[in-house]
């Protein structure tokens, strides 16, 4: 009888817990109730400037800044700033349209789509959908343990909230052969860009678990540093609390008692806090009160600076927009810009050759001249300290913005790997030519 009572209590507790979890998930995106996303046609530079100005003055969330005559801006507005935003567009004669009528509903549907997809995939690999921090961490640990001859796991430090930040070094010569260039790749510096980490994990898979004969040169002739999750705190926060969170999760009460985090991709010490940023600590483009204020960006800095003599290429992966971008964010061009554009264009062409019809063609160029001016970016920092080829890669969105359906992930991984392989070989040829002189 006592056992039966215990079981009854357990069943009631289990049911109550399930109801609570279900209720929490159902209301996860309520923060976006009444929010809409609007497409903005950019037919002149003044239209692009208007979007930038309104981003700061109205505290807008610009999902995609767009490029004049090439792609539209996408802007999320709250019920409070929607009317003023649309009035400003109308006053300036800017054409616009409704991209998403209900942001909360759109992300609820996306969550359901991910859940259905994962339920149909048996023996799913970590890079085939959107893994959580613990799953990513376990994969890195497993790969390092299973392939100790070529893989070294580096526990680089901890995030603001205490999560271990790890990356892999992949080399057939334990990084001791200085004739080999180093390729550095990282992802998820912006927490809401979920599709970026699978690309980094898939690259590990192709170099280690599934090395194909045509790619053997990539493993034997190049050393790799792959850092799949730069911003783990922000990433977990997007899964549990605020899906569109972009920043880190640091807290400096002397700066703000209410706002958390900074835009990690504005936190590097290169033209820091000069353009493309906001002084508002609550803004998504707030660069922080100091350069390298975040442990996450300090780790990226250490990777780049500790290996700068041999790093030939640095690929900072983002989503979305089909861009291969290079520095500087001010619009100034590096002295080897012709070589940088050559390698970037080859990457775009390699990916375009297998792109899906729903994706646009990759566009290649200076980030400020094609899109908008920025300061303090990882891309610029890599170029600034002497890495010959430093890029921001913006993956496809397929018209679904940050809600890329999980069934597209396999294709994005394979497509992007082609581009990565192309850049690795081309950059190595430049490295060999430089060292031969």
Secondary structure, 3 states (H helix, E strand, C coil): CHHHHHHHHHHHHHHHHHHHHHHHHHCCCHHHCCCEEEEECCCCHHHHHHHHHHHHHCCCEEEECCECCCECEEEEECCCCHHHHHHHHHHCCCCEEEEECCHHHHHHHHHHHHHHHHHHCCCCCHHHCCCCHHHHHHHHHHHHHHCCCCEEEEEEEECCCCCEEEEEEECCCCCCCCCCEEEEEEECCCCCCCHHHHHHHHHHHHHHCCCCHHHHHHHHHEEEEEECCCCHHHHHHHHHCCCCCCCCCCCCCCCCCCCCCCCHHHCCCCCCCCCCCECCCCCCCECCCCCCCCHHHHHHHHHHHHCCCCEEEEEEEEECCCEEEECCCCCCCCCCHHHHHHHHHHHHHHHHCCCCCCCCCCEEEEHHHHCCCCCCCHHHHHHHCCCCEEEEEEECCCCCCCCCCHHHHHHHHHHHHHHHHHHHHHHHHHHHHHHHC
